[in-house]
Amino acid sequence: MIETNYAIINSTTKIVTDVTIWDGNTSMWQPDSGFICVGMGTNPVCIGNTYNSSGVGMGTSSANKWIE
């Protein structure tokens, strides 16, 4: 199993609430109701960042995937 860094995101606010290392296997673990997990890739995502599923990269613009 390959484990990857994931951001745990509030589904309503789109705010990163935590980070975890996970293999993506939902039969072993999954985020609580009201939260989603998104792979962080090489981006230095932090608690408090905003997630934009249609964005790209990291930055301060609404066009970014991870908004600081």
ChimeraX attribute file (.defattr): number of C-alpha atoms within 10 A of each C-alpha:
attribute: neighborCount
match mode: 1-to-1
recipient: residues
	/A:1	7
	/A:2	7
	/A:3	11
	/A:4	13
	/A:5	20
	/A:6	21
	/A:7	24
	/A:8	23
	/A:9	24
	/A:10	20
	/A:11	14
	/A:12	9
	/A:13	11
	/A:14	17
	/A:15	21
	/A:16	24
	/A:17	15
	/A:18	16
	/A:19	18
	/A:20	14
	/A:21	12
	/A:22	18
	/A:23	14
	/A:24	18
	/A:25	10
	/A:26	9
	/A:27	6
	/A:28	8
	/A:29	10
	/A:30	13
	/A:31	12
	/A:32	10
	/A:33	8
	/A:34	10
	/A:35	18
	/A:36	17
	/A:37	21
	/A:38	15
	/A:39	17
	/A:40	18
	/A:41	12
	/A:42	9
	/A:43	12
	/A:44	9
	/A:45	22
	/A:46	17
	/A:47	14
	/A:48	14
	/A:49	21
	/A:50	23
	/A:51	25
	/A:52	16
	/A:53	12
	/A:54	9
	/A:55	14
	/A:56	14
	/A:57	15
	/A:58	20
	/A:59	13
	/A:60	13
	/A:61	13
	/A:62	16
	/A:63	15
	/A:64	18
	/A:65	21
	/A:66	25
	/A:67	21
	/A:68	16
